[in-house]
Amino acid sequence: MKKWLLCLWVFLVGLAADAGAAGSPLDRIYTPMPLTRTGTSDTLLFSDSPEYVFQPGILAEGVIQGRGRIYYYHVNEMKKDAVLAVYGESSHAELIHIKRTVFGDPSRDYVTSGQTLSFREVTQIDGPGEDKVLIPGRRTVLAKDPADPVSFGNLITGYVEIETKNPVRIGVAMLPAEEPLQETLKTAKPAAADTQGMRGTFPLNLSFRNSTVWNTDTDGPKEIIIGDGKTDPFLKGTDEMDRVIRENTGNYGVNYDITIQTNGTRDYDLYLNSMGGIFLATFMVYQDGLPRIYRTDVKHWFGDSTDRDYIQAGTWRAGRDVVIRIIPPGAAFLPVRFLLVPRLQQGGTAHIPTDQGGK
């Protein structure tokens, strides 16, 4: 484990660049790399509506069976301190395994919260988890946001990942901090969704593979766009509180695993380019099983008021699969795109250049 962690941190790289310099990868012409979805699994309970919570209550509920993630993103606008709780409810004494919890920092600028959650989701080392048994017929607290209390005006966001054997109703509530949590949770009423309607149960894991193997010698530079709602459609899900279909506009909190198949002799550079605004995220790229971590937040407000910011995410060997793993983070603007650029030299050994982009 220690050796693996050492390798992981050795590759914790990614220097941002303004792409206005000569030779910018953004000055090339790209053609889309079509992807085929190869798998969908597990359940995401997304809680982001109402995003601004003016009254205490139940913010989201949905049924999870098997593995699932609860992802919440809310601002306390109740003008008093609050607490946010994730709970389970069943008519039976169900065993819930809490696999991990990951929390962002509370903030008033919002971007900080999404940024810190994204970084910790990738880098946090977790223990064996925790088992909890639900009290039949009662909402049982599974986890609380560590910002206890949540101050007025602060955004809080986090992941709670669980596993159940049988179907269990899972919910998210924001309640006054001054009152006993279990008592207020017992009588809490559903909160109305806001106009964005970003809540409900959605697929959690999406797996993709390029539809045609990319030849780095002959096929030219390629792009993969994430979060535009067109080439990457937004997921539909069910708001089980209102019994309506909702859209996760951005696919926030969803795991993307994108496998890039290549042949040819030319190694290639991988870049991430922000196209929609500020995008502070941490993501991973694998080849031959070794993960490398990249961060966009090495540049302050990466993507702010420009679509010309990019980071380089390594140089990769042709002929070997590369897997990109990314979760669109909250408080980030989409779309973004991955750019794949063949190197000029033939063959050679893949490496991480010391110069990650011109300024």
N, C-alpha and C positions, 0 to 999 in steps of 0.2 A: 504493500500500500504506500509506504513512504517513497519508494522508488518511483511509483506511478505518479504520485503527487509532484515529485521533483520534476519529472518530465513534463507534466502538465503546466507547471509554472514557468519552466524554461520557455515554453511556446506561448506564454501570455503576451501577445504582441499585437500591434496594430497602430500605426502612426497615421493621423489624419493629415489631409493636405487640401489646400485650396487648389482647384483644378484649373486655375487661370494660367498656369505656367505652360511653356511650350512642351509638347510631348505628352500632354495630359491624356489619359485613357478615355476621357469623355469626348475627345475630339475625333474618335474613330466612329465608323459606321457599324452598327450592330444589327444582326437579324435575330428574331426570337428563337429560343430553344424550346420547342413544344415539350410539355411534360404530360405523362400519363399517371393518373392516380392509381397506385397499386395497393393501397390499404387505408382503412378507416377503422379506428378502434377507441373504446373507452368513452367516458362521458365528462364533459365540461359543464359545470353549473356556473354560469356567468352572471354576476351581480353588479350592474352599473346603471340601474334605472329604478328609482330616481338617482341620478348622479349626485345631485345636491339634495341632502336630506334635511327637510325643514321640520318634519314631525317624526317622533319615534315610531318604529314599527318593523314589520317583516318586509325586507327589501327584495328577496328572491327565495323561491322554493322549487325543488325538483327532485325526482326520484333517481337514485343511483344504485345500480347493482353491478358488482365487480369493482373495477378500478375507476377512480374518478378524481377530478380536481375541482375544487371550489375556488373561483377567482373573483375577488371583490375589489371595487374601485369606487369610493364614495367620499364626499366632502360633508363634514358636519356643519350644517347651517341652522342648528337648533338653538343657537345663542346660549347654550349651556354645555358643560362637559358631557361627553357621551362615551359609551363603550360599544364596540362592535364584536358580535359573537357569531360563530358558526355552530349550528346545532343539528342533531339528528332526532328523528321521531319515528316510532314504530309501535304497533300494538303488541310486539313481542320483545323479549330481552335480547335484542340483536347485538352481536359483537361487531364493533367497528375497529378496524386497524388503521390508525393514523400513521401513514407512511412518512410524511414529512410536512413541515410548515416552513414557509419562506415569507418574509415580510419586508416591504419597503419602508424607508424612513418617512414619517409624516412630514408634510410640507405645505406651504402656501403657494409655492410656484408650480406645484404639480409635477413638473418635469423631474425634479429630484426624486420623487416617490417612484415613478416608473423606472428611472435609471437605476436606482439602488435595488429594486426588486429584480430587474433583469440580470444585474451583475451577480446577485446572491443566488439566483436560481441556477446559474451555471457553476458557480464556484463553491457554494456552501457544501461542507462535508456533513453528512447526516448520520445519525445513529440508527439503532434498530427500529425506531418508532415507538408507538404506544398503543395499547389496546384499551378501549372503553366499551362498557356494556350499557346499552340504552335502558332507561327506566320505562317500562311499557306504558304507552299512552301519555307520555310526557316529553316535552322538548328538553333534550339533554345536551348541555354545552359540550362541544368537542374541542373547540379552540377559541381563543380571544386574541384580537389584535394586541400586540404588546404596548401600543400607545393607549394606556389605560390610566387616566382618561384621555379621550380624543378631544383636543381643544377646539373651540369654535373656529371655523374657517380653515381647518386643516384637512388635507386629503390623506386618506389612508388606503393602502392597497396591499394585497397579499394572496398567497396560494396556500390552501390546505388540501393535501392529497391523501385520499383514503382508499380503503378496500373493504368491500362487504361481500358476504356470501349471498344474502337475500336482498330484495328490493327495500330500500330505506329512503324515507323522505328527508332530504337535507335542506337546510335553510340558512339564511343570513339575516341578522337583525341588528339595527342600531337603536340603542336604548339609553335613557338618562343614566349617567354614572352615579348620581346621588341616590338612586333607589336600588334595592336588592335585585341582582340580575335575574336569579331564577324566578322570582315573583313577577317581575315585569315581563319576562319572556313568556310566562304561562298565559298572560292575558294580552300579549301584543297582537295588534291587528295588521293585516296586509296594507302596505303603502302603495298608493297609485303609481303606476309607471309614468315617466316623463315622456315628452314627445319623441325622444330618440328611441325609447323602447329597447334598450340594450340589456336584456336579461332573458334567462331561460336556459334550457339544456341543449347542448350542441355536441358534435363529435370533438374529441380531445386530440387525437393523433391522426395526422395526415401524412401518408408516405407517397412519394413521387419518384419517378425515374424518367430520364429523358427518353422521348418516344423513339428517337433514332440515335444510334451511337454517333457521337461527335468526332469527326476526323480533324485533328488539330492541324494537319498539313494542308487540307484542301477546303475546309468548310468555313473558315474565317471566324472573326469574333462573334460571340453569342451573348445574349442577355436573358435573364430570368427575372420577371417582375413579380413582386409580392405585394398584395394588398391594393390592387387597383379596381377590384370588383368586376373585371372584364376577363383578362387572361387568367386571373386568379379570382374566381367567383367567391363572393361572401357566403358564408354558411348560413343555412336556415335551421332554426331550432324551435322549440316549444316553450312558451311562457306558461307554465303549469298553474300559475296563480290566476291569470286572466284567460287561460285556455285559448290562446291565439298563437299564430306563427310569428316569430320574430327573426330579425337578421342580425348577425354579429358583423357589423359594418367595420371591417378591419381584421376580422378573425383574431381578435385579441385573446391572448391566453391559450392559443392553440399551438401544439407542437408541429412544426414542419420538419420533415426529414426528406431531403432531396438528394437522390443518388445521381451523380453525373458519370455516365459511361463514356469512355473515350478510346480512340485508337489513333495511330499516327506516331511520329517521332518527335514532335515538338512539344516540350513542356509548356505550361500556360500559367499566366498570372490571373488571380481572382481578385476582384474588387467589389466593394459595396458602395453604392451611390444613392444618396438621399434625394428623392424627387418631389416630396410633398411638404417639407419643412423640417423642424427639429426632430431628430431621430437619435435618441441616446439608448443604445442597446448593446448587449453582450451576446455573442453567438459562438458556435463551435463548428470546426471543420475537421473531418476525419479522413485519413488515408492510411491503409494498412493497420487500422484499429487504433492508431495513436491520435488522441484529440489535441487540437490546438485552439486556443481561446483568443478571440478578437473583440475589441471594444471600439465603439465609435466615440465614446465620451472622452477620449484622449484629446479631442478638440472641443473647446468650450462651445456649447450650443451648436453642435454639429448639425448642419442643414438649415440653420436659421436664416431665413430670407434669401436662400440661394438653392439652386438645384445643381450646383457645381462642386459640392463637397463630396469627397470620397475617401475611403481607406483601402489600402491593399491588404488582402487576407491570404497572403502566401503565394508561393510558386509550387506547382503540383506536377507530378509525373504523368505523362500520357500513358494510356494503356492500363491504368489502375483506377478502380472506382474511387471517387471522392464523395463524401456525404456531408452536406450542409445541414446543420440543425439550428433552427432559429424559432423563437416565439415572439410574435409582434407584441411589443410592450405597451402598456398604457401610457398616456401622456406623450405619445409619439405620433408623428404625422406620417401617413402613408400616401402614395406607395414608395417603396424602395426597389432597387434592382441590383442583382448580382451581374457583374460583367466578367466574361471569360475571354482572355486575350492570349493567343498563341505567341510564344517567344520566337525571336528571330533565329536563334541558333538551333541547330538540329541536336536532338538528344540532350545529353548532359545530366547532371545530378540536380534534383530539385533542392531548393534552398529558400530561406527567407532573406531577401535583400536587406541591407542596412539602410538603404534609401527607399522609403516606402511611398514616395510621391513627391512631386516637385512643388515648391512654394515660391 
